[in-house]
Amino acid sequence: MLVKALGYVGFCGQDTQEWSAFTQKILGMQVVDATDSKLYLRMDERQQRLIIDKDNKHGQQFFGWEVEDAAALEALIQRLEEHQVPYVKESKALADERCVKELISIKDPVGNRLEFFYGASLDLVSPFAPSRSISGFRTASQGLGHAVLTVEKIEAVMPFYQDVLGFKLSDYALRPFRAFFFHVNTRHHSFALVETGTNGVHHLMVELYSLDDVGQGYDIAINEDKVGVTLGRHSNDFMTSFYMKTPAGIMIEYGWGGREIDPTTWESFECTLGPSLWGHERSWLPAEKRAEALALRLQAAAEGNREPVYVMEGNYRTMQDVCPWVSKA
């Protein structure tokens, strides 16, 4: 795959002071630079991962997708030309602003601005300093996290991401809404499309190293009246998470324990359990769809659908007894 990770995301036309308070108090991101018009936020050794800009010159948002090197960017350009997709070779000034060596930009079929880059700048002198006590964000080769777009019709957008950009389908769900999930690395999905009847951004996901980071963030978000979707666990990527309302109107999913896949052997499938094994009450859904989502969760509970957790070495302890259903897997 030419694209290897979601590198950065930007939201334009936003109040930087409101975002500064939100990202530091709840998310735990580090502000590395701030002016009246721009806010740059760090999540790891990268110079920046999230950019907030009052200027609307790049639309409402932009997504920075990373490629390996200059050769990979050139190969992507050739692919865009083969599919007659217009692109812009962006200036050195913008590359410097994005803290990358080189980038190009395009628009997807519904007008979302996509930027493709290589050579992201690192800050190896000053360690990442979270703004609240968290263990840190899980990024590295899997990138920033994942981005989910809403679309009027999935068929109008999906071929572009699959056939032109080379995103690979992980799985899809048809109830209580149509959603298709795509991977570009070992993260179960770095991108998804949800059919809602309107084109926009649904949410951005960031993953934490500790479940307690998520739980404590949940308490803070409840206290700040920011919860948009309650705590729950997804049925496809097994992420335990909740969603919070941002100053941009979209949501940020705050999660732990996301599933890893092997892109070389993975086979896509229809996820018939619904989007969540439990929890994730979605206030944004119409009443009839919320009822359908609940019915799917209750069905999952009645059938005893459970999944193992994904943990890292040193972040768990084994217990003496063996879980019968795991031993049969």
GULUM-976579 format. One record per residue (C-alpha): residue number from 1; residue in one letter; chain; x, y, z. Coordinates in pm, whole numbers. Example, Ala and Ser with C-alpha at 12.3 -4.5 7.8 and 13.67 -1.06 7.14 Angstrom:
REM residues 2
+-----+------+-------+--------+--------+--------+
|  nr | rest | kette |     c1 |     c2 |     c3 |
+-----+------+-------+--------+--------+--------+
|   1 |    A |     A |   1230 |   -450 |    780 |
|   2 |    S |     A |   1367 |   -106 |    714 |
+-----+------+-------+--------+--------+--------+
END
This chain:
REM residues 329
+-----+------+-------+--------+--------+--------+
|  nr | rest | kette |     c1 |     c2 |     c3 |
+-----+------+-------+--------+--------+--------+
|   1 |    M |     A |      0 |      0 |      0 |
|   2 |    L |     A |    133 |    343 |    -93 |
|   3 |    V |     A |    -34 |    513 |    203 |
|   4 |    K |     A |    104 |    383 |    531 |
|   5 |    A |     A |    -69 |    583 |    808 |
|   6 |    L |     A |   -285 |    877 |    907 |
|   7 |    G |     A |    -17 |   1130 |   1001 |
|   8 |    Y |     A |   -202 |   1445 |   1108 |
|   9 |    V |     A |   -543 |   1611 |   1102 |
|  10 |    G |     A |   -641 |   1977 |   1092 |
|  11 |    F |     A |   -964 |   2160 |   1172 |
|  12 |    C |     A |  -1014 |   2506 |   1026 |
|  13 |    G |     A |  -1232 |   2800 |   1124 |
|  14 |    Q |     A |  -1213 |   2705 |   1490 |
|  15 |    D |     A |  -1164 |   2894 |   1816 |
|  16 |    T |     A |   -808 |   2806 |   1920 |
|  17 |    Q |     A |   -864 |   2898 |   2287 |
|  18 |    E |     A |  -1165 |   2669 |   2314 |
|  19 |    W |     A |   -969 |   2387 |   2149 |
|  20 |    S |     A |   -668 |   2449 |   2374 |
|  21 |    A |     A |   -880 |   2398 |   2685 |
|  22 |    F |     A |  -1055 |   2092 |   2540 |
|  23 |    T |     A |   -743 |   1910 |   2418 |
|  24 |    Q |     A |   -544 |   1972 |   2735 |
|  25 |    K |     A |   -808 |   1919 |   3004 |
|  26 |    I |     A |   -969 |   1607 |   2858 |
|  27 |    L |     A |   -747 |   1457 |   2586 |
|  28 |    G |     A |   -409 |   1516 |   2748 |
|  29 |    M |     A |   -239 |   1647 |   2433 |
|  30 |    Q |     A |     58 |   1883 |   2450 |
|  31 |    V |     A |     37 |   2234 |   2308 |
|  32 |    V |     A |    365 |   2300 |   2127 |
|  33 |    D |     A |    278 |   2632 |   1966 |
|  34 |    A |     A |    -17 |   2865 |   1991 |
|  35 |    T |     A |   -112 |   3201 |   1842 |
|  36 |    D |     A |   -442 |   3384 |   1811 |
|  37 |    S |     A |   -506 |   3203 |   1483 |
|  38 |    K |     A |   -328 |   2864 |   1511 |
|  39 |    L |     A |   -284 |   2585 |   1763 |
|  40 |    Y |     A |    -39 |   2296 |   1720 |
|  41 |    L |     A |    -75 |   1985 |   1934 |
|  42 |    R |     A |    162 |   1698 |   1998 |
|  43 |    M |     A |     82 |   1336 |   2088 |
|  44 |    D |     A |    421 |   1163 |   2061 |
|  45 |    E |     A |    770 |   1226 |   1922 |
|  46 |    R |     A |    627 |   1398 |   1614 |
|  47 |    Q |     A |    643 |   1777 |   1607 |
|  48 |    Q |     A |    265 |   1789 |   1571 |
|  49 |    R |     A |    -35 |   1565 |   1512 |
|  50 |    L |     A |   -338 |   1794 |   1543 |
|  51 |    I |     A |   -363 |   2143 |   1397 |
|  52 |    I |     A |   -636 |   2395 |   1477 |
|  53 |    D |     A |   -654 |   2696 |   1243 |
|  54 |    K |     A |   -896 |   2989 |   1245 |
|  55 |    D |     A |   -822 |   3038 |    875 |
|  56 |    N |     A |  -1072 |   2870 |    642 |
|  57 |    K |     A |   -847 |   2860 |    336 |
|  58 |    H |     A |   -821 |   2479 |    348 |
|  59 |    G |     A |  -1192 |   2417 |    400 |
|  60 |    Q |     A |  -1334 |   2286 |    725 |
|  61 |    Q |     A |  -1074 |   2012 |    778 |
|  62 |    F |     A |   -777 |   1838 |    620 |
|  63 |    F |     A |   -628 |   1493 |    661 |
|  64 |    G |     A |   -256 |   1426 |    628 |
|  65 |    W |     A |   -181 |   1077 |    497 |
|  66 |    E |     A |    177 |    955 |    521 |
|  67 |    V |     A |    379 |    773 |    254 |
|  68 |    E |     A |    722 |    617 |    299 |
|  69 |    D |     A |    948 |    853 |    104 |
|  70 |    A |     A |    991 |   1069 |   -207 |
|  71 |    A |     A |    969 |    765 |   -434 |
|  72 |    A |     A |    639 |    661 |   -277 |
|  73 |    L |     A |    499 |   1012 |   -318 |
|  74 |    E |     A |    600 |   1009 |   -684 |
|  75 |    A |     A |    435 |    669 |   -730 |
|  76 |    L |     A |    117 |    810 |   -577 |
|  77 |    I |     A |    133 |   1108 |   -813 |
|  78 |    Q |     A |    157 |    871 |  -1109 |
|  79 |    R |     A |   -144 |    681 |   -981 |
|  80 |    L |     A |   -342 |   1003 |   -947 |
|  81 |    E |     A |   -250 |   1099 |  -1303 |
|  82 |    E |     A |   -357 |    757 |  -1432 |
|  83 |    H |     A |   -698 |    808 |  -1271 |
|  84 |    Q |     A |   -712 |   1173 |  -1386 |
|  85 |    V |     A |   -732 |   1304 |  -1030 |
|  86 |    P |     A |   -612 |   1668 |  -1007 |
|  87 |    Y |     A |   -345 |   1737 |   -746 |
|  88 |    V |     A |   -140 |   2029 |   -621 |
|  89 |    K |     A |    229 |   2016 |   -536 |
|  90 |    E |     A |    223 |   2232 |   -227 |
|  91 |    S |     A |    481 |   2498 |   -142 |
|  92 |    K |     A |    781 |   2457 |     83 |
|  93 |    A |     A |    618 |   2713 |    313 |
|  94 |    L |     A |    318 |   2485 |    367 |
|  95 |    A |     A |    545 |   2180 |    404 |
|  96 |    D |     A |    737 |   2366 |    674 |
|  97 |    E |     A |    410 |   2460 |    844 |
|  98 |    R |     A |    307 |   2094 |    841 |
|  99 |    C |     A |    657 |   1993 |    964 |
| 100 |    V |     A |    716 |   1758 |    669 |
| 101 |    K |     A |    964 |   1745 |    382 |
| 102 |    E |     A |    717 |   1751 |     93 |
| 103 |    L |     A |    344 |   1720 |     35 |
| 104 |    I |     A |     74 |   1727 |   -227 |
| 105 |    S |     A |   -299 |   1785 |   -186 |
| 106 |    I |     A |   -614 |   1659 |   -356 |
| 107 |    K |     A |   -990 |   1658 |   -299 |
| 108 |    D |     A |  -1186 |   1338 |   -257 |
| 109 |    P |     A |  -1516 |   1294 |   -448 |
| 110 |    V |     A |  -1716 |   1490 |   -187 |
| 111 |    G |     A |  -1463 |   1769 |   -140 |
| 112 |    N |     A |  -1260 |   1661 |    163 |
| 113 |    R |     A |   -904 |   1793 |    148 |
| 114 |    L |     A |   -643 |   1515 |    161 |
| 115 |    E |     A |   -272 |   1585 |    197 |
| 116 |    F |     A |     -3 |   1325 |    126 |
| 117 |    F |     A |    343 |   1370 |    269 |
| 118 |    Y |     A |    669 |   1209 |    374 |
| 119 |    G |     A |    950 |   1305 |    610 |
| 120 |    A |     A |    763 |   1418 |    921 |
| 121 |    S |     A |    981 |   1610 |   1166 |
| 122 |    L |     A |   1057 |   1453 |   1502 |
| 123 |    D |     A |   1142 |   1615 |   1834 |
| 124 |    L |     A |   1381 |   1366 |   1994 |
| 125 |    V |     A |   1524 |   1623 |   2235 |
| 126 |    S |     A |   1210 |   1708 |   2430 |
| 127 |    P |     A |    997 |   1406 |   2527 |
| 128 |    F |     A |    622 |   1426 |   2480 |
| 129 |    A |     A |    475 |   1597 |   2788 |
| 130 |    P |     A |    101 |   1525 |   2823 |
| 131 |    S |     A |   -113 |   1802 |   2968 |
| 132 |    R |     A |   -279 |   1563 |   3213 |
| 133 |    S |     A |   -156 |   1240 |   3368 |
| 134 |    I |     A |   -192 |    977 |   3094 |
| 135 |    S |     A |     31 |    689 |   2986 |
| 136 |    G |     A |     44 |    824 |   2630 |
| 137 |    F |     A |   -108 |    777 |   2285 |
| 138 |    R |     A |    -61 |    464 |   2075 |
| 139 |    T |     A |     71 |    591 |   1743 |
| 140 |    A |     A |    411 |    477 |   1601 |
| 141 |    S |     A |    371 |    276 |   1278 |
| 142 |    Q |     A |     -9 |    279 |   1313 |
| 143 |    G |     A |    -27 |    656 |   1285 |
| 144 |    L |     A |   -238 |    912 |   1468 |
| 145 |    G |     A |   -548 |    693 |   1492 |
| 146 |    H |     A |   -843 |    672 |   1254 |
| 147 |    A |     A |  -1076 |    913 |   1078 |
| 148 |    V |     A |  -1441 |    843 |    995 |
| 149 |    L |     A |  -1633 |   1042 |    734 |
| 150 |    T |     A |  -2007 |   1064 |    686 |
| 151 |    V |     A |  -2126 |   1041 |    327 |
| 152 |    E |     A |  -2453 |   1077 |    145 |
| 153 |    K |     A |  -2389 |    759 |    -56 |
| 154 |    I |     A |  -2102 |    521 |     13 |
| 155 |    E |     A |  -2088 |    403 |   -349 |
| 156 |    A |     A |  -1999 |    756 |   -460 |
| 157 |    V |     A |  -1688 |    768 |   -241 |
| 158 |    M |     A |  -1563 |    416 |   -165 |
| 159 |    P |     A |  -1415 |    334 |   -510 |
| 160 |    F |     A |  -1190 |    641 |   -486 |
| 161 |    Y |     A |  -1034 |    529 |   -159 |
| 162 |    Q |     A |  -1006 |    166 |   -270 |
| 163 |    D |     A |   -913 |    187 |   -638 |
| 164 |    V |     A |   -718 |    514 |   -646 |
| 165 |    L |     A |   -560 |    536 |   -300 |
| 166 |    G |     A |   -537 |    161 |   -241 |
| 167 |    F |     A |   -709 |    144 |     98 |
| 168 |    K |     A |   -804 |   -216 |    188 |
| 169 |    L |     A |  -1144 |   -317 |    321 |
| 170 |    S |     A |  -1134 |   -462 |    674 |
| 171 |    D |     A |  -1506 |   -527 |    719 |
| 172 |    Y |     A |  -1845 |   -364 |    686 |
| 173 |    A |     A |  -2180 |   -341 |    865 |
| 174 |    L |     A |  -2526 |   -282 |    720 |
| 175 |    R |     A |  -2721 |   -233 |   1046 |
| 176 |    P |     A |  -2825 |     -5 |   1212 |
| 177 |    F |     A |  -2643 |    205 |    948 |
| 178 |    R |     A |  -2410 |    125 |    659 |
| 179 |    A |     A |  -2044 |    155 |    753 |
| 180 |    F |     A |  -1728 |     38 |    571 |
| 181 |    F |     A |  -1388 |     16 |    743 |
| 182 |    F |     A |  -1045 |     29 |    573 |
| 183 |    H |     A |   -687 |    -43 |    680 |
| 184 |    V |     A |   -353 |     87 |    555 |
| 185 |    N |     A |   -136 |    -82 |    821 |
| 186 |    T |     A |   -182 |   -320 |   1116 |
| 187 |    R |     A |   -445 |    -99 |   1282 |
| 188 |    H |     A |   -783 |   -261 |   1215 |
| 189 |    H |     A |   -895 |     54 |   1041 |
| 190 |    S |     A |   -740 |    394 |    982 |
| 191 |    F |     A |  -1038 |    515 |    782 |
| 192 |    A |     A |  -1412 |    449 |    759 |
| 193 |    L |     A |  -1721 |    569 |    574 |
| 194 |    V |     A |  -2063 |    591 |    739 |
| 195 |    E |     A |  -2370 |    649 |    523 |
| 196 |    T |     A |  -2584 |    914 |    692 |
| 197 |    G |     A |  -2729 |   1108 |    399 |
| 198 |    T |     A |  -2491 |   1402 |    445 |
| 199 |    N |     A |  -2123 |   1456 |    367 |
| 200 |    G |     A |  -1901 |   1551 |    660 |
| 201 |    V |     A |  -1675 |   1422 |    936 |
| 202 |    H |     A |  -1812 |   1187 |   1198 |
| 203 |    H |     A |  -1515 |   1144 |   1430 |
| 204 |    L |     A |  -1143 |   1118 |   1484 |
| 205 |    M |     A |  -1014 |    833 |   1703 |
| 206 |    V |     A |   -710 |    850 |   1931 |
| 207 |    E |     A |   -595 |    542 |   2123 |
| 208 |    L |     A |   -441 |    537 |   2468 |
| 209 |    Y |     A |   -196 |    290 |   2620 |
| 210 |    S |     A |   -405 |    233 |   2931 |
| 211 |    L |     A |   -771 |    152 |   2989 |
| 212 |    D |     A |   -754 |    371 |   3299 |
| 213 |    D |     A |   -660 |    669 |   3080 |
| 214 |    V |     A |   -989 |    621 |   2898 |
| 215 |    G |     A |  -1193 |    568 |   3214 |
| 216 |    Q |     A |  -1050 |    875 |   3383 |
| 217 |    G |     A |  -1105 |   1076 |   3065 |
| 218 |    Y |     A |  -1464 |    954 |   3068 |
| 219 |    D |     A |  -1516 |   1094 |   3417 |
| 220 |    I |     A |  -1369 |   1429 |   3311 |
| 221 |    A |     A |  -1581 |   1439 |   2994 |
| 222 |    I |     A |  -1898 |   1362 |   3192 |
| 223 |    N |     A |  -1816 |   1642 |   3433 |
| 224 |    E |     A |  -1760 |   1880 |   3140 |
| 225 |    D |     A |  -2082 |   1764 |   2966 |
| 226 |    K |     A |  -1884 |   1651 |   2659 |
| 227 |    V |     A |  -1993 |   1287 |   2619 |
| 228 |    G |     A |  -2154 |   1223 |   2281 |
| 229 |    V |     A |  -2150 |    841 |   2284 |
| 230 |    T |     A |  -2131 |    642 |   2606 |
| 231 |    L |     A |  -1856 |    398 |   2702 |
| 232 |    G |     A |  -1871 |     72 |   2506 |
| 233 |    R |     A |  -1677 |   -187 |   2307 |
| 234 |    H |     A |  -1682 |   -223 |   1931 |
| 235 |    S |     A |  -1760 |   -554 |   1767 |
| 236 |    N |     A |  -1510 |   -525 |   1481 |
| 237 |    D |     A |  -1192 |   -362 |   1616 |
| 238 |    F |     A |  -1266 |   -454 |   1983 |
| 239 |    M |     A |  -1188 |    -98 |   2095 |
| 240 |    T |     A |  -1318 |      2 |   2438 |
| 241 |    S |     A |  -1400 |    370 |   2404 |
| 242 |    F |     A |  -1634 |    662 |   2437 |
| 243 |    Y |     A |  -1694 |    962 |   2210 |
| 244 |    M |     A |  -1683 |   1325 |   2312 |
| 245 |    K |     A |  -1815 |   1641 |   2151 |
| 246 |    T |     A |  -1548 |   1879 |   2023 |
| 247 |    P |     A |  -1559 |   2254 |   1956 |
| 248 |    A |     A |  -1571 |   2166 |   1584 |
| 249 |    G |     A |  -1902 |   1985 |   1618 |
| 250 |    I |     A |  -1751 |   1650 |   1522 |
| 251 |    M |     A |  -1659 |   1387 |   1783 |
| 252 |    I |     A |  -1335 |   1242 |   1909 |
| 253 |    E |     A |  -1331 |    875 |   2005 |
| 254 |    Y |     A |  -1108 |    809 |   2306 |
| 255 |    G |     A |  -1017 |    442 |   2311 |
| 256 |    W |     A |   -801 |    154 |   2432 |
| 257 |    G |     A |   -721 |   -201 |   2321 |
| 258 |    G |     A |   -770 |   -171 |   1945 |
| 259 |    R |     A |   -735 |   -484 |   1735 |
| 260 |    E |     A |   -425 |   -551 |   1525 |
| 261 |    I |     A |   -448 |   -732 |   1193 |
| 262 |    D |     A |   -204 |   -876 |    940 |
| 263 |    P |     A |   -271 |   -682 |    617 |
| 264 |    T |     A |   -109 |   -955 |    406 |
| 265 |    T |     A |   -357 |  -1225 |    510 |
| 266 |    W |     A |   -665 |  -1034 |    626 |
| 267 |    E |     A |   -996 |  -1117 |    457 |
| 268 |    S |     A |  -1285 |   -872 |    476 |
| 269 |    F |     A |  -1627 |   -979 |    604 |
| 270 |    E |     A |  -1969 |   -847 |    701 |
| 271 |    C |     A |  -1998 |   -770 |   1071 |
| 272 |    T |     A |  -2353 |   -876 |   1157 |
| 273 |    L |     A |  -2334 |   -807 |   1531 |
| 274 |    G |     A |  -2389 |   -436 |   1487 |
| 275 |    P |     A |  -2122 |   -177 |   1567 |
| 276 |    S |     A |  -2082 |   -255 |   1939 |
| 277 |    L |     A |  -2080 |   -559 |   2166 |
| 278 |    W |     A |  -2207 |   -344 |   2451 |
| 279 |    G |     A |  -2249 |     23 |   2541 |
| 280 |    H |     A |  -2192 |    305 |   2290 |
| 281 |    E |     A |  -2539 |    455 |   2320 |
| 282 |    R |     A |  -2539 |    689 |   2020 |
| 283 |    S |     A |  -2728 |   1009 |   2092 |
| 284 |    W |     A |  -2675 |   1126 |   1733 |
| 285 |    L |     A |  -2891 |    846 |   1587 |
| 286 |    P |     A |  -3264 |    889 |   1519 |
| 287 |    A |     A |  -3485 |    715 |   1776 |
| 288 |    E |     A |  -3568 |    417 |   1551 |
| 289 |    K |     A |  -3200 |    357 |   1472 |
| 290 |    R |     A |  -3106 |    381 |   1840 |
| 291 |    A |     A |  -3367 |    116 |   1913 |
| 292 |    E |     A |  -3224 |   -104 |   1637 |
| 293 |    A |     A |  -2870 |    -58 |   1772 |
| 294 |    L |     A |  -2987 |   -154 |   2121 |
| 295 |    A |     A |  -3163 |   -463 |   1984 |
| 296 |    L |     A |  -2838 |   -571 |   1817 |
| 297 |    R |     A |  -2644 |   -525 |   2143 |
| 298 |    L |     A |  -2902 |   -722 |   2338 |
| 299 |    Q |     A |  -2883 |   -996 |   2075 |
| 300 |    A |     A |  -2503 |  -1001 |   2112 |
| 301 |    A |     A |  -2548 |  -1037 |   2487 |
| 302 |    A |     A |  -2806 |  -1315 |   2450 |
| 303 |    E |     A |  -2574 |  -1507 |   2216 |
| 304 |    G |     A |  -2278 |  -1458 |   2449 |
| 305 |    N |     A |  -2061 |  -1281 |   2194 |
| 306 |    R |     A |  -1729 |  -1194 |   2358 |
| 307 |    E |     A |  -1382 |  -1118 |   2230 |
| 308 |    P |     A |  -1034 |  -1130 |   2385 |
| 309 |    V |     A |   -858 |   -806 |   2470 |
| 310 |    Y |     A |   -546 |   -681 |   2293 |
| 311 |    V |     A |   -277 |   -588 |   2545 |
| 312 |    M |     A |     95 |   -507 |   2533 |
| 313 |    E |     A |    374 |   -686 |   2716 |
| 314 |    G |     A |    415 |   -533 |   3060 |
| 315 |    N |     A |     61 |   -392 |   3059 |
| 316 |    Y |     A |   -115 |   -697 |   3200 |
| 317 |    R |     A |    -88 |   -978 |   3453 |
| 318 |    T |     A |   -214 |  -1330 |   3395 |
| 319 |    M |     A |   -448 |  -1492 |   3646 |
| 320 |    Q |     A |   -428 |  -1848 |   3773 |
| 321 |    D |     A |   -750 |  -1980 |   3621 |
| 322 |    V |     A |   -813 |  -2023 |   3248 |
| 323 |    C |     A |  -1121 |  -1877 |   3084 |
| 324 |    P |     A |  -1305 |  -2169 |   2914 |
| 325 |    W |     A |  -1421 |  -1977 |   2610 |
| 326 |    V |     A |  -1069 |  -1841 |   2542 |
| 327 |    S |     A |   -912 |  -2187 |   2571 |
| 328 |    K |     A |  -1148 |  -2314 |   2302 |
| 329 |    A |     A |  -1056 |  -2037 |   2057 |
+-----+------+-------+--------+--------+--------+
END
